[in-house]
C-alpha cells in the first residue's frame, strides 16, 4: 500500500515539474473576492483578488528529480529489504 502512495507522489511531482517547465506564471483568484463575471461585462474580476505565482528557475528540475528518485526508491527499497532479510541480517 505504501509503495503505491510513494509512486503516486512521485508521479505528481513529475507532473508538477513538467507544468513548471511549460508555464511562465499562474494567476490564482480568491473566490470570495471575485465578483460574478458575465459575458457582457468581462471586467468583473478585480485585480486585488488575483495572486500571480511565478515558479523559480530551479523548481521544475527539483520536482522532476525528486519525483524520479521517489519512484526509483519505491521500487528498490523492497528489493533490498528482501535480500537483506534472506541474508539473515534480521
PDB file of N, CA, C and O in Angstrom:
ATOM      1  N   UNK A   1       0.813  -1.195   0.000  1.00  0.00           N
ATOM      2  CA  UNK A   1       0.000   0.000   0.000  1.00  0.00           C
ATOM      3  C   UNK A   1       0.861   1.266   0.000  1.00  0.00           C
ATOM      4  O   UNK A   1       0.606   2.196  -0.765  1.00  0.00           O
ATOM      5  N   UNK A   2       1.887   1.295   0.866  1.00  0.00           N
ATOM      6  CA  UNK A   2       2.739   2.484   0.948  1.00  0.00           C
ATOM      7  C   UNK A   2       3.520   2.693  -0.330  1.00  0.00           C
ATOM      8  O   UNK A   2       3.842   3.821  -0.702  1.00  0.00           O
ATOM      9  N   UNK A   3       3.822   1.586  -1.003  1.00  0.00           N
ATOM     10  CA  UNK A   3       4.562   1.690  -2.254  1.00  0.00           C
ATOM     11  C   UNK A   3       3.763   2.476  -3.291  1.00  0.00           C
ATOM     12  O   UNK A   3       4.317   3.320  -3.995  1.00  0.00           O
ATOM     13  N   UNK A   4       2.472   2.202  -3.385  1.00  0.00           N
ATOM     14  CA  UNK A   4       1.641   2.913  -4.356  1.00  0.00           C
ATOM     15  C   UNK A   4       1.473   4.386  -3.980  1.00  0.00           C
ATOM     16  O   UNK A   4       1.328   5.234  -4.861  1.00  0.00           O
ATOM     17  N   UNK A   5       1.490   4.695  -2.701  1.00  0.00           N
ATOM     18  CA  UNK A   5       1.401   6.100  -2.272  1.00  0.00           C
ATOM     19  C   UNK A   5       2.654   6.855  -2.709  1.00  0.00           C
ATOM     20  O   UNK A   5       2.566   7.979  -3.205  1.00  0.00           O
ATOM     21  N   UNK A   6       3.813   6.239  -2.524  1.00  0.00           N
ATOM     22  CA  UNK A   6       5.047   6.901  -2.931  1.00  0.00           C
ATOM     23  C   UNK A   6       5.147   7.025  -4.446  1.00  0.00           C
ATOM     24  O   UNK A   6       5.658   8.024  -4.951  1.00  0.00           O
ATOM     25  N   UNK A   7       4.669   6.030  -5.171  1.00  0.00           N
ATOM     26  CA  UNK A   7       4.660   6.128  -6.630  1.00  0.00           C
ATOM     27  C   UNK A   7       3.743   7.262  -7.069  1.00  0.00           C
ATOM     28  O   UNK A   7       4.089   8.021  -7.974  1.00  0.00           O
ATOM     29  N   UNK A   8       2.577   7.385  -6.439  1.00  0.00           N
ATOM     30  CA  UNK A   8       1.652   8.470  -6.783  1.00  0.00           C
ATOM     31  C   UNK A   8       2.259   9.833  -6.469  1.00  0.00           C
ATOM     32  O   UNK A   8       2.110  10.767  -7.257  1.00  0.00           O
ATOM     33  N   UNK A   9       2.938   9.963  -5.338  1.00  0.00           N
ATOM     34  CA  UNK A   9       3.597  11.228  -5.002  1.00  0.00           C
ATOM     35  C   UNK A   9       4.710  11.543  -5.997  1.00  0.00           C
ATOM     36  O   UNK A   9       4.890  12.699  -6.379  1.00  0.00           O
ATOM     37  N   UNK A  10       5.454  10.529  -6.417  1.00  0.00           N
ATOM     38  CA  UNK A  10       6.499  10.739  -7.402  1.00  0.00           C
ATOM     39  C   UNK A  10       5.946  11.175  -8.746  1.00  0.00           C
ATOM     40  O   UNK A  10       6.504  12.062  -9.393  1.00  0.00           O
ATOM     41  N   UNK A  11       4.845  10.551  -9.171  1.00  0.00           N
ATOM     42  CA  UNK A  11       4.223  10.925 -10.442  1.00  0.00           C
ATOM     43  C   UNK A  11       3.686  12.352 -10.366  1.00  0.00           C
ATOM     44  O   UNK A  11       3.824  13.113 -11.325  1.00  0.00           O
ATOM     45  N   UNK A  12       3.083  12.720  -9.256  1.00  0.00           N
ATOM     46  CA  UNK A  12       2.568  14.086  -9.109  1.00  0.00           C
ATOM     47  C   UNK A  12       3.702  15.107  -9.120  1.00  0.00           C
ATOM     48  O   UNK A  12       3.550  16.192  -9.681  1.00  0.00           O
ATOM     49  N   UNK A  13       4.835  14.772  -8.509  1.00  0.00           N
ATOM     50  CA  UNK A  13       5.978  15.689  -8.533  1.00  0.00           C
ATOM     51  C   UNK A  13       6.513  15.845  -9.952  1.00  0.00           C
ATOM     52  O   UNK A  13       6.906  16.942 -10.348  1.00  0.00           O
ATOM     53  N   UNK A  14       6.532  14.759 -10.720  1.00  0.00           N
ATOM     54  CA  UNK A  14       6.984  14.842 -12.111  1.00  0.00           C
ATOM     55  C   UNK A  14       6.027  15.695 -12.934  1.00  0.00           C
ATOM     56  O   UNK A  14       6.468  16.527 -13.727  1.00  0.00           O
ATOM     57  N   UNK A  15       4.721  15.497 -12.755  1.00  0.00           N
ATOM     58  CA  UNK A  15       3.729  16.289 -13.497  1.00  0.00           C
ATOM     59  C   UNK A  15       3.857  17.770 -13.140  1.00  0.00           C
ATOM     60  O   UNK A  15       3.807  18.630 -14.020  1.00  0.00           O
ATOM     61  N   UNK A  16       4.021  18.064 -11.858  1.00  0.00           N
ATOM     62  CA  UNK A  16       4.180  19.453 -11.435  1.00  0.00           C
ATOM     63  C   UNK A  16       5.462  20.059 -12.007  1.00  0.00           C
ATOM     64  O   UNK A  16       5.465  21.220 -12.415  1.00  0.00           O
ATOM     65  N   UNK A  17       6.539  19.294 -12.040  1.00  0.00           N
ATOM     66  CA  UNK A  17       7.776  19.779 -12.631  1.00  0.00           C
ATOM     67  C   UNK A  17       7.636  20.056 -14.117  1.00  0.00           C
ATOM     68  O   UNK A  17       8.164  21.050 -14.616  1.00  0.00           O
ATOM     69  N   UNK A  18       6.923  19.181 -14.832  1.00  0.00           N
ATOM     70  CA  UNK A  18       6.686  19.408 -16.259  1.00  0.00           C
ATOM     71  C   UNK A  18       5.815  20.636 -16.488  1.00  0.00           C
ATOM     72  O   UNK A  18       6.037  21.389 -17.436  1.00  0.00           O
ATOM     73  N   UNK A  19       4.832  20.840 -15.630  1.00  0.00           N
ATOM     74  CA  UNK A  19       3.998  22.041 -15.753  1.00  0.00           C
ATOM     75  C   UNK A  19       4.814  23.303 -15.498  1.00  0.00           C
ATOM     76  O   UNK A  19       4.631  24.305 -16.190  1.00  0.00           O
ATOM     77  N   UNK A  20       5.706  23.270 -14.519  1.00  0.00           N
ATOM     78  CA  UNK A  20       6.549  24.430 -14.237  1.00  0.00           C
ATOM     79  C   UNK A  20       7.502  24.726 -15.399  1.00  0.00           C
ATOM     80  O   UNK A  20       7.896  25.876 -15.596  1.00  0.00           O
ATOM     81  N   UNK A  21       7.874  23.698 -16.167  1.00  0.00           N
ATOM     82  CA  UNK A  21       8.703  23.930 -17.345  1.00  0.00           C
ATOM     83  C   UNK A  21       7.935  24.669 -18.437  1.00  0.00           C
ATOM     84  O   UNK A  21       8.522  25.433 -19.203  1.00  0.00           O
ATOM     85  N   UNK A  22       6.631  24.445 -18.508  1.00  0.00           N
ATOM     86  CA  UNK A  22       5.821  24.978 -19.599  1.00  0.00           C
ATOM     87  C   UNK A  22       5.308  26.387 -19.306  1.00  0.00           C
ATOM     88  O   UNK A  22       5.265  27.224 -20.208  1.00  0.00           O
ATOM     89  N   UNK A  23       4.922  26.660 -18.065  1.00  0.00           N
ATOM     90  CA  UNK A  23       4.285  27.940 -17.767  1.00  0.00           C
ATOM     91  C   UNK A  23       5.313  28.998 -17.361  1.00  0.00           C
ATOM     92  O   UNK A  23       6.390  28.679 -16.858  1.00  0.00           O
ATOM     93  N   UNK A  24       4.957  30.250 -17.589  1.00  0.00           N
ATOM     94  CA  UNK A  24       5.758  31.363 -17.087  1.00  0.00           C
ATOM     95  C   UNK A  24       5.197  31.896 -15.777  1.00  0.00           C
ATOM     96  O   UNK A  24       5.942  32.296 -14.883  1.00  0.00           O
ATOM     97  N   UNK A  25       3.861  31.894 -15.678  1.00  0.00           N
ATOM     98  CA  UNK A  25       3.204  32.340 -14.446  1.00  0.00           C
ATOM     99  C   UNK A  25       1.810  31.746 -14.389  1.00  0.00           C
ATOM    100  O   UNK A  25       1.250  31.330 -15.403  1.00  0.00           O
ATOM    101  N   UNK A  26       1.265  31.713 -13.190  1.00  0.00           N
ATOM    102  CA  UNK A  26      -0.096  31.241 -12.969  1.00  0.00           C
ATOM    103  C   UNK A  26      -0.815  32.276 -12.117  1.00  0.00           C
ATOM    104  O   UNK A  26      -0.249  32.793 -11.153  1.00  0.00           O
ATOM    105  N   UNK A  27      -2.054  32.577 -12.467  1.00  0.00           N
ATOM    106  CA  UNK A  27      -2.849  33.557 -11.738  1.00  0.00           C
ATOM    107  C   UNK A  27      -3.940  32.836 -10.967  1.00  0.00           C
ATOM    108  O   UNK A  27      -4.723  32.080 -11.541  1.00  0.00           O
ATOM    109  N   UNK A  28      -3.986  33.073  -9.667  1.00  0.00           N
ATOM    110  CA  UNK A  28      -4.994  32.472  -8.805  1.00  0.00           C
ATOM    111  C   UNK A  28      -5.945  33.555  -8.317  1.00  0.00           C
ATOM    112  O   UNK A  28      -5.520  34.646  -7.939  1.00  0.00           O
ATOM    113  N   UNK A  29      -7.222  33.246  -8.330  1.00  0.00           N
ATOM    114  CA  UNK A  29      -8.247  34.191  -7.887  1.00  0.00           C
ATOM    115  C   UNK A  29      -8.899  33.659  -6.622  1.00  0.00           C
ATOM    116  O   UNK A  29      -9.196  32.469  -6.522  1.00  0.00           O
ATOM    117  N   UNK A  30      -9.119  34.533  -5.670  1.00  0.00           N
ATOM    118  CA  UNK A  30      -9.816  34.181  -4.444  1.00  0.00           C
ATOM    119  C   UNK A  30     -11.312  34.205  -4.737  1.00  0.00           C
ATOM    120  O   UNK A  30     -11.841  35.255  -5.101  1.00  0.00           O
ATOM    121  N   UNK A  31     -12.010  33.078  -4.590  1.00  0.00           N
ATOM    122  CA  UNK A  31     -13.424  33.045  -4.961  1.00  0.00           C
ATOM    123  C   UNK A  31     -14.304  33.935  -4.081  1.00  0.00           C
ATOM    124  O   UNK A  31     -15.399  34.312  -4.498  1.00  0.00           O
ATOM    125  N   UNK A  32     -13.854  34.272  -2.888  1.00  0.00           N
ATOM    126  CA  UNK A  32     -14.655  35.129  -2.017  1.00  0.00           C
ATOM    127  C   UNK A  32     -14.609  36.586  -2.462  1.00  0.00           C
ATOM    128  O   UNK A  32     -15.541  37.347  -2.201  1.00  0.00           O
ATOM    129  N   UNK A  33     -13.529  36.976  -3.133  1.00  0.00           N
ATOM    130  CA  UNK A  33     -13.371  38.371  -3.518  1.00  0.00           C
ATOM    131  C   UNK A  33     -13.741  38.659  -4.969  1.00  0.00           C
ATOM    132  O   UNK A  33     -13.855  39.820  -5.361  1.00  0.00           O
ATOM    133  N   UNK A  34     -13.927  37.620  -5.761  1.00  0.00           N
ATOM    134  CA  UNK A  34     -14.208  37.815  -7.183  1.00  0.00           C
ATOM    135  C   UNK A  34     -15.701  37.993  -7.386  1.00  0.00           C
ATOM    136  O   UNK A  34     -16.512  37.211  -6.890  1.00  0.00           O
ATOM    137  N   UNK A  35     -16.047  39.040  -8.127  1.00  0.00           N
ATOM    138  CA  UNK A  35     -17.443  39.238  -8.473  1.00  0.00           C
ATOM    139  C   UNK A  35     -17.799  38.317  -9.622  1.00  0.00           C
ATOM    140  O   UNK A  35     -16.919  37.798 -10.309  1.00  0.00           O
ATOM    141  N   UNK A  36     -19.075  38.119  -9.828  1.00  0.00           N
ATOM    142  CA  UNK A  36     -19.526  37.265 -10.911  1.00  0.00           C
ATOM    143  C   UNK A  36     -19.180  37.915 -12.249  1.00  0.00           C
ATOM    144  O   UNK A  36     -19.487  39.082 -12.492  1.00  0.00           O
ATOM    145  N   UNK A  37     -18.541  37.135 -13.100  1.00  0.00           N
ATOM    146  CA  UNK A  37     -18.152  37.633 -14.418  1.00  0.00           C
ATOM    147  C   UNK A  37     -19.212  37.207 -15.420  1.00  0.00           C
ATOM    148  O   UNK A  37     -19.549  36.027 -15.515  1.00  0.00           O
ATOM    149  N   UNK A  38     -19.724  38.151 -16.151  1.00  0.00           N
ATOM    150  CA  UNK A  38     -20.703  37.827 -17.182  1.00  0.00           C
ATOM    151  C   UNK A  38     -20.072  38.018 -18.548  1.00  0.00           C
ATOM    152  O   UNK A  38     -18.986  38.585 -18.670  1.00  0.00           O
ATOM    153  N   UNK A  39     -20.755  37.545 -19.564  1.00  0.00           N
ATOM    154  CA  UNK A  39     -20.247  37.711 -20.915  1.00  0.00           C
ATOM    155  C   UNK A  39     -20.342  39.166 -21.370  1.00  0.00           C
ATOM    156  O   UNK A  39     -19.587  39.595 -22.243  1.00  0.00           O
ATOM    157  N   UNK A  40     -21.249  39.910 -20.792  1.00  0.00           N
ATOM    158  CA  UNK A  40     -21.409  41.304 -21.194  1.00  0.00           C
ATOM    159  C   UNK A  40     -20.427  42.222 -20.482  1.00  0.00           C
ATOM    160  O   UNK A  40     -20.077  43.279 -21.006  1.00  0.00           O
ATOM    161  N   UNK A  41     -19.980  41.830 -19.294  1.00  0.00           N
ATOM    162  CA  UNK A  41     -19.062  42.658 -18.519  1.00  0.00           C
ATOM    163  C   UNK A  41     -17.826  41.835 -18.159  1.00  0.00           C
ATOM    164  O   UNK A  41     -17.784  41.276 -17.063  1.00  0.00           O
ATOM    165  N   UNK A  42     -16.826  41.736 -19.021  1.00  0.00           N
ATOM    166  CA  UNK A  42     -15.657  40.909 -18.718  1.00  0.00           C
ATOM    167  C   UNK A  42     -14.718  41.529 -17.691  1.00  0.00           C
ATOM    168  O   UNK A  42     -13.734  40.906 -17.294  1.00  0.00           O
ATOM    169  N   UNK A  43     -15.017  42.752 -17.260  1.00  0.00           N
ATOM    170  CA  UNK A  43     -14.163  43.400 -16.258  1.00  0.00           C
ATOM    171  C   UNK A  43     -14.625  43.074 -14.849  1.00  0.00           C
ATOM    172  O   UNK A  43     -14.298  43.808 -13.916  1.00  0.00           O
ATOM    173  N   UNK A  44     -15.367  42.007 -14.668  1.00  0.00           N
ATOM    174  CA  UNK A  44     -15.937  41.678 -13.368  1.00  0.00           C
ATOM    175  C   UNK A  44     -14.929  41.208 -12.338  1.00  0.00           C
ATOM    176  O   UNK A  44     -15.217  41.244 -11.141  1.00  0.00           O
ATOM    177  N   UNK A  45     -13.758  40.770 -12.768  1.00  0.00           N
ATOM    178  CA  UNK A  45     -12.766  40.319 -11.796  1.00  0.00           C
ATOM    179  C   UNK A  45     -11.859  41.474 -11.414  1.00  0.00           C
ATOM    180  O   UNK A  45     -11.378  42.218 -12.268  1.00  0.00           O
ATOM    181  N   UNK A  46     -11.640  41.606 -10.146  1.00  0.00           N
ATOM    182  CA  UNK A  46     -10.798  42.708  -9.669  1.00  0.00           C
ATOM    183  C   UNK A  46      -9.346  42.257  -9.585  1.00  0.00           C
ATOM    184  O   UNK A  46      -9.069  41.079  -9.359  1.00  0.00           O
ATOM    185  N   UNK A  47      -8.436  43.178  -9.762  1.00  0.00           N
ATOM    186  CA  UNK A  47      -7.008  42.866  -9.710  1.00  0.00           C
ATOM    187  C   UNK A  47      -6.565  42.538  -8.294  1.00  0.00           C
ATOM    188  O   UNK A  47      -5.565  41.845  -8.103  1.00  0.00           O
ATOM    189  N   UNK A  48      -7.291  43.024  -7.306  1.00  0.00           N
ATOM    190  CA  UNK A  48      -6.920  42.746  -5.916  1.00  0.00           C
ATOM    191  C   UNK A  48      -7.150  41.280  -5.559  1.00  0.00           C
ATOM    192  O   UNK A  48      -6.488  40.746  -4.669  1.00  0.00           O
ATOM    193  N   UNK A  49      -8.084  40.630  -6.249  1.00  0.00           N
ATOM    194  CA  UNK A  49      -8.393  39.236  -5.947  1.00  0.00           C
ATOM    195  C   UNK A  49      -7.412  38.279  -6.606  1.00  0.00           C
ATOM    196  O   UNK A  49      -7.431  37.085  -6.307  1.00  0.00           O
ATOM    197  N   UNK A  50      -6.565  38.764  -7.483  1.00  0.00           N
ATOM    198  CA  UNK A  50      -5.639  37.904  -8.216  1.00  0.00           C
ATOM    199  C   UNK A  50      -4.278  37.841  -7.528  1.00  0.00           C
ATOM    200  O   UNK A  50      -3.744  38.852  -7.072  1.00  0.00           O
ATOM    201  N   UNK A  51      -3.735  36.637  -7.467  1.00  0.00           N
ATOM    202  CA  UNK A  51      -2.375  36.429  -6.971  1.00  0.00           C
ATOM    203  C   UNK A  51      -1.602  35.716  -8.070  1.00  0.00           C
ATOM    204  O   UNK A  51      -2.032  34.671  -8.559  1.00  0.00           O
ATOM    205  N   UNK A  52      -0.485  36.267  -8.453  1.00  0.00           N
ATOM    206  CA  UNK A  52       0.312  35.719  -9.540  1.00  0.00           C
ATOM    207  C   UNK A  52       1.469  34.922  -8.950  1.00  0.00           C
ATOM    208  O   UNK A  52       2.206  35.415  -8.096  1.00  0.00           O
ATOM    209  N   UNK A  53       1.617  33.689  -9.416  1.00  0.00           N
ATOM    210  CA  UNK A  53       2.699  32.805  -8.991  1.00  0.00           C
ATOM    211  C   UNK A  53       3.646  32.603 -10.165  1.00  0.00           C
ATOM    212  O   UNK A  53       3.227  32.188 -11.245  1.00  0.00           O
ATOM    213  N   UNK A  54       4.918  32.896  -9.952  1.00  0.00           N
ATOM    214  CA  UNK A  54       5.945  32.668 -10.964  1.00  0.00           C
ATOM    215  C   UNK A  54       6.959  31.680 -10.390  1.00  0.00           C
ATOM    216  O   UNK A  54       7.657  31.997  -9.427  1.00  0.00           O
ATOM    217  N   UNK A  55       7.044  30.477 -10.980  1.00  0.00           N
ATOM    218  CA  UNK A  55       7.987  29.493 -10.452  1.00  0.00           C
ATOM    219  C   UNK A  55       9.433  29.934 -10.662  1.00  0.00           C
ATOM    220  O   UNK A  55       9.778  30.533 -11.681  1.00  0.00           O
ATOM    221  N   UNK A  56      10.255  29.627  -9.688  1.00  0.00           N
ATOM    222  CA  UNK A  56      11.685  29.933  -9.789  1.00  0.00           C
ATOM    223  C   UNK A  56      12.329  29.030 -10.842  1.00  0.00           C
ATOM    224  O   UNK A  56      11.734  28.032 -11.249  1.00  0.00           O
ATOM    225  N   UNK A  57      13.518  29.367 -11.276  1.00  0.00           N
ATOM    226  CA  UNK A  57      14.193  28.590 -12.308  1.00  0.00           C
ATOM    227  C   UNK A  57      14.550  27.177 -11.851  1.00  0.00           C
ATOM    228  O   UNK A  57      14.607  26.262 -12.673  1.00  0.00           O
ATOM    229  N   UNK A  58      14.786  26.988 -10.573  1.00  0.00           N
ATOM    230  CA  UNK A  58      15.198  25.690 -10.071  1.00  0.00           C
ATOM    231  C   UNK A  58      14.020  24.757  -9.782  1.00  0.00           C
ATOM    232  O   UNK A  58      14.223  23.553  -9.631  1.00  0.00           O
ATOM    233  N   UNK A  59      12.807  25.278  -9.703  1.00  0.00           N
ATOM    234  CA  UNK A  59      11.652  24.480  -9.292  1.00  0.00           C
ATOM    235  C   UNK A  59      11.327  23.310 -10.223  1.00  0.00           C
ATOM    236  O   UNK A  59      11.097  22.208  -9.726  1.00  0.00           O
ATOM    237  N   UNK A  60      11.297  23.494 -11.555  1.00  0.00           N
ATOM    238  CA  UNK A  60      10.958  22.343 -12.395  1.00  0.00           C
ATOM    239  C   UNK A  60      11.944  21.194 -12.246  1.00  0.00           C
ATOM    240  O   UNK A  60      11.551  20.029 -12.194  1.00  0.00           O
ATOM    241  N   UNK A  61      13.221  21.531 -12.178  1.00  0.00           N
ATOM    242  CA  UNK A  61      14.233  20.478 -12.104  1.00  0.00           C
ATOM    243  C   UNK A  61      14.230  19.798 -10.744  1.00  0.00           C
ATOM    244  O   UNK A  61      14.502  18.601 -10.652  1.00  0.00           O
ATOM    245  N   UNK A  62      13.929  20.538  -9.696  1.00  0.00           N
ATOM    246  CA  UNK A  62      13.856  19.938  -8.363  1.00  0.00           C
ATOM    247  C   UNK A  62      12.672  18.979  -8.255  1.00  0.00           C
ATOM    248  O   UNK A  62      12.805  17.892  -7.693  1.00  0.00           O
ATOM    249  N   UNK A  63      11.515  19.375  -8.791  1.00  0.00           N
ATOM    250  CA  UNK A  63      10.348  18.499  -8.740  1.00  0.00           C
ATOM    251  C   UNK A  63      10.541  17.274  -9.631  1.00  0.00           C
ATOM    252  O   UNK A  63      10.175  16.164  -9.244  1.00  0.00           O
ATOM    253  N   UNK A  64      11.115  17.467 -10.824  1.00  0.00           N
ATOM    254  CA  UNK A  64      11.352  16.323 -11.710  1.00  0.00           C
ATOM    255  C   UNK A  64      12.320  15.322 -11.076  1.00  0.00           C
ATOM    256  O   UNK A  64      12.044  14.122 -11.054  1.00  0.00           O
ATOM    257  N   UNK A  65      13.437  15.801 -10.568  1.00  0.00           N
ATOM    258  CA  UNK A  65      14.413  14.882  -9.981  1.00  0.00           C
ATOM    259  C   UNK A  65      13.898  14.251  -8.696  1.00  0.00           C
ATOM    260  O   UNK A  65      14.151  13.074  -8.440  1.00  0.00           O
ATOM    261  N   UNK A  66      13.180  15.020  -7.888  1.00  0.00           N
ATOM    262  CA  UNK A  66      12.611  14.447  -6.666  1.00  0.00           C
ATOM    263  C   UNK A  66      11.578  13.374  -6.962  1.00  0.00           C
ATOM    264  O   UNK A  66      11.525  12.355  -6.273  1.00  0.00           O
ATOM    265  N   UNK A  67      10.754  13.594  -7.984  1.00  0.00           N
ATOM    266  CA  UNK A  67       9.758  12.591  -8.365  1.00  0.00           C
ATOM    267  C   UNK A  67      10.393  11.330  -8.899  1.00  0.00           C
ATOM    268  O   UNK A  67       9.948  10.228  -8.577  1.00  0.00           O
ATOM    269  N   UNK A  68      11.433  11.474  -9.716  1.00  0.00           N
ATOM    270  CA  UNK A  68      12.109  10.300 -10.265  1.00  0.00           C
ATOM    271  C   UNK A  68      12.802   9.506  -9.164  1.00  0.00           C
ATOM    272  O   UNK A  68      12.727   8.277  -9.149  1.00  0.00           O
ATOM    273  N   UNK A  69      13.467  10.183  -8.255  1.00  0.00           N
ATOM    274  CA  UNK A  69      14.143   9.496  -7.149  1.00  0.00           C
ATOM    275  C   UNK A  69      13.124   8.786  -6.260  1.00  0.00           C
ATOM    276  O   UNK A  69      13.380   7.672  -5.803  1.00  0.00           O
ATOM    277  N   UNK A  70      11.980   9.409  -6.008  1.00  0.00           N
ATOM    278  CA  UNK A  70      10.949   8.786  -5.185  1.00  0.00           C
ATOM    279  C   UNK A  70      10.414   7.517  -5.834  1.00  0.00           C
ATOM    280  O   UNK A  70      10.227   6.509  -5.153  1.00  0.00           O
ATOM    281  N   UNK A  71      10.166   7.551  -7.128  1.00  0.00           N
ATOM    282  CA  UNK A  71       9.659   6.358  -7.825  1.00  0.00           C
ATOM    283  C   UNK A  71      10.707   5.257  -7.847  1.00  0.00           C
ATOM    284  O   UNK A  71      10.381   4.093  -7.615  1.00  0.00           O
ATOM    285  N   UNK A  72      11.959   5.604  -8.123  1.00  0.00           N
ATOM    286  CA  UNK A  72      13.011   4.585  -8.167  1.00  0.00           C
ATOM    287  C   UNK A  72      13.196   3.946  -6.796  1.00  0.00           C
ATOM    288  O   UNK A  72      13.310   2.724  -6.697  1.00  0.00           O
ATOM    289  N   UNK A  73      13.228   4.743  -5.754  1.00  0.00           N
ATOM    290  CA  UNK A  73      13.379   4.178  -4.415  1.00  0.00           C
ATOM    291  C   UNK A  73      12.178   3.354  -3.987  1.00  0.00           C
ATOM    292  O   UNK A  73      12.333   2.394  -3.232  1.00  0.00           O
ATOM    293  N   UNK A  74      10.984   3.704  -4.447  1.00  0.00           N
ATOM    294  CA  UNK A  74       9.816   2.895  -4.068  1.00  0.00           C
ATOM    295  C   UNK A  74       9.896   1.500  -4.673  1.00  0.00           C
ATOM    296  O   UNK A  74       9.291   0.566  -4.147  1.00  0.00           O
ATOM    297  N   UNK A  75      10.633   1.345  -5.771  1.00  0.00           N
ATOM    298  CA  UNK A  75      10.856   0.020  -6.346  1.00  0.00           C
ATOM    299  C   UNK A  75      12.063  -0.681  -5.737  1.00  0.00           C
ATOM    300  O   UNK A  75      12.038  -1.899  -5.561  1.00  0.00           O
ATOM    301  N   UNK A  76      13.109   0.054  -5.415  1.00  0.00           N
ATOM    302  CA  UNK A  76      14.353  -0.568  -4.975  1.00  0.00           C
ATOM    303  C   UNK A  76      14.387  -0.940  -3.502  1.00  0.00           C
ATOM    304  O   UNK A  76      15.020  -1.931  -3.138  1.00  0.00           O
ATOM    305  N   UNK A  77      13.732  -0.183  -2.656  1.00  0.00           N
ATOM    306  CA  UNK A  77      13.800  -0.469  -1.217  1.00  0.00           C
ATOM    307  C   UNK A  77      13.173  -1.819  -0.862  1.00  0.00           C
ATOM    308  O   UNK A  77      13.772  -2.540  -0.065  1.00  0.00           O
ATOM    309  N   UNK A  78      12.004  -2.216  -1.398  1.00  0.00           N
ATOM    310  CA  UNK A  78      11.505  -3.563  -1.081  1.00  0.00           C
ATOM    311  C   UNK A  78      12.434  -4.673  -1.570  1.00  0.00           C
ATOM    312  O   UNK A  78      12.559  -5.703  -0.908  1.00  0.00           O
ATOM    313  N   UNK A  79      13.080  -4.485  -2.704  1.00  0.00           N
ATOM    314  CA  UNK A  79      14.013  -5.492  -3.218  1.00  0.00           C
ATOM    315  C   UNK A  79      15.214  -5.604  -2.294  1.00  0.00           C
ATOM    316  O   UNK A  79      15.644  -6.713  -1.976  1.00  0.00           O
ATOM    317  N   UNK A  80      15.759  -4.489  -1.863  1.00  0.00           N
ATOM    318  CA  UNK A  80      16.895  -4.506  -0.942  1.00  0.00           C
ATOM    319  C   UNK A  80      16.505  -5.108   0.407  1.00  0.00           C
ATOM    320  O   UNK A  80      17.278  -5.854   1.007  1.00  0.00           O
ATOM    321  N   UNK A  81      15.316  -4.784   0.871  1.00  0.00           N
ATOM    322  CA  UNK A  81      14.877  -5.311   2.167  1.00  0.00           C
ATOM    323  C   UNK A  81      14.733  -6.825   2.098  1.00  0.00           C
ATOM    324  O   UNK A  81      15.120  -7.524   3.035  1.00  0.00           O
ATOM    325  N   UNK A  82      14.180  -7.345   0.995  1.00  0.00           N
ATOM    326  CA  UNK A  82      14.020  -8.783   0.843  1.00  0.00           C
ATOM    327  C   UNK A  82      15.376  -9.483   0.821  1.00  0.00           C
ATOM    328  O   UNK A  82      15.558 -10.513   1.469  1.00  0.00           O
ATOM    329  N   UNK A  83      16.319  -8.924   0.079  1.00  0.00           N
ATOM    330  CA  UNK A  83      17.648  -9.567   0.011  1.00  0.00           C
ATOM    331  C   UNK A  83      18.356  -9.456   1.359  1.00  0.00           C
ATOM    332  O   UNK A  83      19.123 -10.348   1.723  1.00  0.00           O
ATOM    333  N   UNK A  84      18.117  -8.392   2.097  1.00  0.00           N
ATOM    334  CA  UNK A  84      18.720  -8.242   3.425  1.00  0.00           C
ATOM    335  C   UNK A  84      18.137  -9.259   4.402  1.00  0.00           C
ATOM    336  O   UNK A  84      18.855  -9.836   5.218  1.00  0.00           O
ATOM    337  N   UNK A  85      16.814  -9.470   4.306  1.00  0.00           N
ATOM    338  CA  UNK A  85      16.158 -10.444   5.196  1.00  0.00           C
ATOM    339  C   UNK A  85      16.600 -11.877   4.862  1.00  0.00           C
ATOM    340  O   UNK A  85      16.752 -12.698   5.766  1.00  0.00           O
ATOM    341  N   UNK A  86      16.805 -12.183   3.582  1.00  0.00           N
ATOM    342  CA  UNK A  86      17.226 -13.537   3.189  1.00  0.00           C
ATOM    343  C   UNK A  86      18.670 -13.816   3.560  1.00  0.00           C
ATOM    344  O   UNK A  86      19.052 -14.976   3.717  1.00  0.00           O
ATOM    345  N   UNK A  87      19.470 -12.787   3.701  1.00  0.00           N
ATOM    346  CA  UNK A  87      20.861 -12.966   4.080  1.00  0.00           C
ATOM    347  C   UNK A  87      21.012 -13.262   5.564  1.00  0.00           C
ATOM    348  O   UNK A  87      22.105 -13.608   6.013  1.00  0.00           O
ATOM    349  N   UNK A  88      19.935 -13.133   6.335  1.00  0.00           N
ATOM    350  CA  UNK A  88      19.979 -13.462   7.749  1.00  0.00           C
ATOM    351  C   UNK A  88      20.404 -12.305   8.628  1.00  0.00           C
ATOM    352  O   UNK A  88      20.839 -12.520   9.760  1.00  0.00           O
ATOM    353  N   UNK A  89      20.290 -11.103   8.143  1.00  0.00           N
ATOM    354  CA  UNK A  89      20.701  -9.950   8.940  1.00  0.00           C
ATOM    355  C   UNK A  89      19.626  -9.546   9.932  1.00  0.00           C
ATOM    356  O   UNK A  89      19.886  -8.722  10.808  1.00  0.00           O
ATOM    357  N   UNK A  90      18.452 -10.090   9.825  1.00  0.00           N
ATOM    358  CA  UNK A  90      17.376  -9.666  10.701  1.00  0.00           C
ATOM    359  C   UNK A  90      16.986 -10.714  11.589  1.00  0.00           C
ATOM    360  O   UNK A  90      16.083 -10.527  12.404  1.00  0.00           O
TER     361      UNK A  90
END
